[in-house]
Amino acid sequence: MPESSLKFGTSGLRGLADELQGQAARQYTTAFLRHLHKVADRPVERVFLARDFRPSSPAVLNDCAIAIAAAGLEPVDCGALPTPALALHAMAGGGAAIMVTGSHIPADRNGLKFYLPSGEIGKADEAGILAALGDQPISDRVVEPSDEVDAAAQDYLERCSRLLSANALSGKRIGVFQHSTVARDLIAQVLTAYGAQVISLGRLEGFVPVDTEAFSDAVFAPIPGWIREHRLDAVVSADGDGDRPLVVDEQGVFIRGDVLGLLAARHLGAECLVTPVTSNSAIEDLGIAQAVIRTRVGSPFVVEAMNGASGATIGFEANGGTFVGQGITCHGGRLDPLVTRDAILPIICALGESARLGLALSEVVAQLPLKNALADRLQNVAGERSAAFLDRLRSDPAYVDEIFGDLGVSRRADIDGLQFWTAEGDMVHFRASGNAPELRCYVEGRSPEVTRQLLEWGLCAAARETAG
């Protein structure tokens, strides 16, 4: 039999939708519940479910509900809802949660994100779920989950309302690129509640995967025109399940996710930052926090490091998904930890910093002396081809010299993927996606032009070497 596409990646289980739907979704849900029974510090009676707008997501959610009911627990349907909103509601209710989403990966794929009552699972939990996975079929049955759609959305809106003062965004004109993100209506509601004038843009009824790190994708082409047409201060959006932000400033320039995470950390007074190696290498020199902890790429690694951190802690990934750890206060009140990626929080914090300083978003970003950085990816690159390319770079110095040529290589790092610093001090980072058949390239350069050229070179070199 061919190998299954279903695997744990950087954030949850992912694979082809037609392989996940049916018995696989039921069996993985059952395995999660078995693991939950072993590790939870108290009995769990309810498991909360939500989904994105992928065509396969309603059926997969139903499969999860069937397995939950078969295990003697109560499935609770929270509807089409952002992942952080589901996690927040489940934790408040003392229950576990499963989010049905493929996030930003192609529409023919889907996945499951699992949450213990304490929050997002880690790598040890993934191993526990796999150890509990069986092949016993779970029979079809009619299941009617409890309905907490409105309550789950309201909990999340209430949390978002505590990030800024009343009417903090009054006078701002913000475009919400709605596409098919499950966060589209909640983003608009939060911005409106803070006094911004919201212009809804690009709403789609079907599903289009939006990768908030792939700025060159055609789906983003209308944004500069929208900014000019509607005289916008920013365009904001999120990925499919609402845990990775997208912000474009008033000049039509994309703001990198790690910049959004930094602005959130500054707004919330973080003392400790946790972020992967793919975030800008100048973060340690900014003085925003007393400590910076670097991790491998993937929310489980960020969560693990945050759980061991001290002081008021904020985590973020290069994609902008932002985690709230212990000790964070906002407007004099405590902001409860939510150690899972959130898209709306960094959007609100970035706009809040713009309003607080009386500066345009581009000016706020310019105040951060970060290195010029860009990222993109090659799609439809099989995992074995990415692995062969990276393995050869790792083990064959002559091959590295051949690939980099006149650029030269002064040093390298092998924390997650491979990072190479050129003779001029620029950086190229190749890394295989943990969620989809994609090879990612991250670069940092001396100037915007050098950075653009370096990204183009990196993508062309990787495409040439992985062609097959």
C-alpha positions, -999 to +999 in steps of 0.1 A: +000+000+000+012+036-007+025+055+023-002+077+039+002+115+034-011+121+070+017+133+092+023+157+121+041+188+109+049+222+123+014+227+136-009+197+138-017+167+116-018+174+079-024+154+047-046+149+017-083+156+025-096+124+009-072+104+031-082+123+063-119+122+058-137+091+072-120+065+093-087+083+095-102+113+111-122+091+135-091+070+144-068+100+150-095+116+172-099+083+191-061+082+196-061+118+208-088+109+234-069+079+246-038+100+250-059+127+267-071+102+292-035+094+302-022+129+305-051+151+317-050+160+354-088+157+356-115+139+337-126+156+304-162+153+295-165+177+266-145+181+234-149+214+214-148+214+176-144+241+150-134+243+113-123+265+085-141+270+051-124+242+032-150+220+013-139+189+032-139+205+067-176+199+076-174+162+068-141+158+088-156+177+117-186+153+117-161+123+117-144+138+148-178+142+165-187+106+157-155+094+174-160+117+204-195+104+209-183+068+205-158+074+233-187+084+256-178+121+256-198+152+244-189+168+212-195+206+211-197+224+178-183+259+177-188+263+140-165+281+115-142+299+140-105+309+142-082+284+159-073+307+188-110+314+195-117+277+197-087+271+220-097+300+242-133+288+246-123+252+252-098+261+279-123+284+296-148+254+296-122+229+309-124+208+278-102+195+250-105+208+214-099+198+178-097+223+150-104+210+115-081+230+092-054+228+067-044+264+075-026+279+045-018+248+025-036+238-007-073+232-007-070+194-015-054+190+019-067+193+054-057+186+090-064+184+127-050+206+154-054+191+189-057+209+222-055+196+258-075+215+284-042+232+292-036+243+256-019+233+224-002+199+223+036+195+221+059+171+204+056+145+232+018+146+229+021+140+191+042+109+199+016+098+225-012+102+199+007+081+174+014+054+200-024+053+207-034+051+171-053+020+160-070+007+129-103-004+145-131+009+123-155+033+141-191+028+129-212+055+113-238+070+136-260+101+137-244+126+161-259+160+170-232+180+189-241+207+213-241+242+197-218+269+212-211+288+181-222+322+194-206+317+229-172+308+214-171+338+192-182+361+220-154+349+243-128+357+217-143+392+209-143+400+246-106+391+248-098+412+217-116+442+232-091+444+261-060+452+239-066+489+232-085+518+248-120+526+236-120+543+201-082+539+199-085+535+161-109+563+154-101+580+122-083+550+107-095+535+074-087+498+074-093+474+046-101+438+056-091+414+028-117+388+036-110+360+009-118+327+027-103+332+061-125+321+089-115+352+108-129+377+083-160+388+101-144+388+136-115+410+123-141+435+110-161+435+142-130+441+164-117+470+142-152+486+141-155+483+179-123+503+182-137+531+160-120+523+127-138+527+094-137+492+079-138+485+041-145+449+033-125+436+003-121+405-018-147+382-001-148+347-016-174+320-013-151+292-023-118+284-005-084+298-016-053+290+004-035+321+015+000+319+027+008+351+047+046+346+041+043+342+003+040+379-006+044+373-043+013+351-047-012+364-073-040+364-047-024+396-032-021+415-064-052+437-059-040+450-025-020+481-037-049+492-059-073+488-030-051+510-008-050+538-034-087+535-043-100+536-008-072+558+008-065+531+033-042+533+063-037+495+061-051+463+047-053+434+071-062+397+069-053+362+081-047+327+068-075+301+065-079+293+102-071+328+115-039+321+134-014+338+110-018+376+104-014+396+072-008+434+073+000+457+044+009+493+052-004+525+037+023+524+010+013+489-001+043+472+015+038+439+033+049+439+070+067+407+079+052+385+105+081+387+129+078+425+128+041+422+138+051+399+166+077+424+178+052+452+178+028+431+198+055+423+222+063+460+227+027+469+230+022+443+257+054+450+276+071+416+271+102+408+292+109+376+273+105+368+236+103+333+222+107+329+184+121+305+159+154+308+140+135+320+109+126+353+126+148+383+119+184+378+132+185+414+146+158+409+172+184+402+200+199+437+194+166+457+196+163+458+234+125+453+233+128+424+259+154+413+284+157+378+270+152+362+236+148+324+232+153+309+197+136+276+188+131+253+158+102+262+134+068+251+146+043+261+172+050+230+195+086+242+199+076+277+207+050+265+232+075+242+249+100+271+253+074+295+265+063+270+292+099+271+305+104+308+302+104+334+331+090+369+332+062+384+311+064+363+279+053+367+243+061+342+216+058+347+178+067+330+146+081+344+114+046+341+100+033+365+127+012+341+147+016+354+183+014+336+216+006+351+250+024+336+279+025+343+316+027+377+333+012+399+305-009+429+314-028+453+292-043+486+303-036+477+339-054+444+337-041+408+334-043+392+299-048+355+305-022+333+287-033+319+253-003+298+242-014+292+207-010+313+175-033+342+172-037+365+141-060+392+153-039+401+184-008+412+165-030+431+140-046+451+167-013+457+186+004+469+154-025+493+146-025+503+183+012+512+182+005+533+151-023+552+168-003+556+201+027+571+183+007+591+158+027+576+130+018+557+098+024+520+099+054+524+076+069+549+100+064+526+130+081+498+112+110+520+101+118+527+138+128+491+142+164+487+130+158+452+116+177+436+087+161+435+053+143+402+051+120+383+026+106+348+023+089+327-003+085+291-013+085+266-041+053+247-043+048+210-054+083+199-043+080+164-030+095+159+005+121+134-007+134+159-032+137+187-006+154+162+018+179+151-009+188+188-016+192+197+021+211+165+028+236+172+001+241+208+012+246+195+047+272+168+038+290+180+007+312+212+010+321+210-027+284+211-036+279+241-014+307+259-031+292+250-065+257+263-055+268+295-039+297+303-064+309+339-061+286+346-032+308+325-010+299+311+024+314+324+056+295+303+081+264+281+084+238+269+110+218+237+111+191+243+137+161+238+114+169+235+077+201+251+067+212+287+070+242+301+051+259+335+055+276+348+024+310+365+023+292+399+024+272+389+056+239+382+038+219+351+048+200+324+029+180+298+047+165+267+030+139+247+048+114+220+038+078+227+049+065+204+076+029+208+064+029+206+026+051+196-004+069+229-004+105+241+000+108+275+017+135+301+013+142+329+038+168+356+031+183+386+049+204+412+030+223+445+033+197+464+013+162+459+000+175+454-035+202+429-024+175+410-004+151+408-034+180+396-056+191+370-030+155+356-027+152+353-065+186+336-066+177+312-037+144+302-053+160+296-087+189+276-072+165+255-052+141+250-082+170+239-103+184+214-078+150+199-068+136+195-104+127+160-112 
